[in-house]
């Protein structure tokens, strides 16, 4: 399942990495681990100018391994994500503080924007 992070916390502009911010909020608030598929993973920083090239979409991927979770686990995740969406205007954007030259989505450090 994918969440559209540009629609979920609409107050966060694409340059403030809404998918990464939503993935972090889901983990911090509910304990749900997801992965950002957007401007951190697919974007890049131009070495000459330092400007960010943003991805076309910002998504958060949620995946469940088969036969591991019970229905009560899934219900908890749905309820937690729904509660977070009711407070989505509190989610703040992020900025990349440091990134490695390659595969930045594995090693980048962020700060609140």
N, C-alpha and C positions, 0 to 999 in steps of 0.2 A: 504494500500500500504506500502511496506517495501523498504527502501533504504539500499543497501549494503555499510556500512560505511568503510569496509576495502578496497573497490574498489574506493569509491568516493573521499576521500582525501588519496591517496596511500602513501603519505610521512609520515603519522602517523603510527608508529608501534602499534601492538595490545596492548602492555603494556602501551601505552599512551592514551588509551580509545577513539578510533576513533569515535565510535557511540555517546558517550556523547559529544565529541567535535563538531561533525556534528549537533547534536540536538541543542546545544547551539548556534552555528553559524546561523542556520536557524531561531532561535528565535531572536537573536541579530540583524541580518541583514535584515530579511524580516518580522518578526513577526509571523512566522509559528511555532506553538507548536507541537512538536512530542515527542515521548517517546523512550528512549534508551532501547533496548533489546539486551544486550550483557554482557560484562565483569563487568559492575557496577551492573546490576540487577541479573545476573546469576553466576557471578564469586564469589570468596570468598578469604579472606586472611587467610592463615594458622596461627593459634594462636601460635604454637610453634616456627615457623621459621620467620613469618612475610612476607613470599613470597605470591604473588598473584597467584591464580589459575584462568586463563583466560577462558572465554567461547569459545565454538567452533566457534561461529559467532558473529559479531557485526552489528546489524541492527538498523535502526531508523524507528519506526512505525508512519505513518501518517494516521489518520482516520478522516473522515468527517461525522458528524451527518446528517441523512437524512432530507430533506426538510427544512434545515436551511440556507444553503449557495446558492447563485445564481451562474450562470455560470461565471459572472464577478469576483466573489470571487475566483473561481477555476482557472480562467485564471491568476489572479494576483499571486496566489500561484505558478503556473507553471512557470510563467515568473520570479518571484523572486528566486525560487529554481534553475532555469536554469542560471540566472545571478550569483548566488553564486557558481554554479559548474564551471563556467568559471574562477572563482577566487579561486578555491578550494586549490591551492597550498599555499594560505595565511592562511589557517586554521591551528591552532597549537593544539598539543595534550594537554591532561590534566593529572593531577595526583591527587589522592585522598589525601587531606590534613587532613581530619578527617572523621571517619565513626562510626556509632553506631554498637553495637555487633550484632543486628538483623535488617533485612530490610534496609540495608545501602543505597539502591537506593532512599529511601524517605528522608533521612536526611544527606547524605554525603555532605561535602564541598570540593570544588576543587580549584586547582591553575593551571595556565598555566605551561606546562612542558618545 
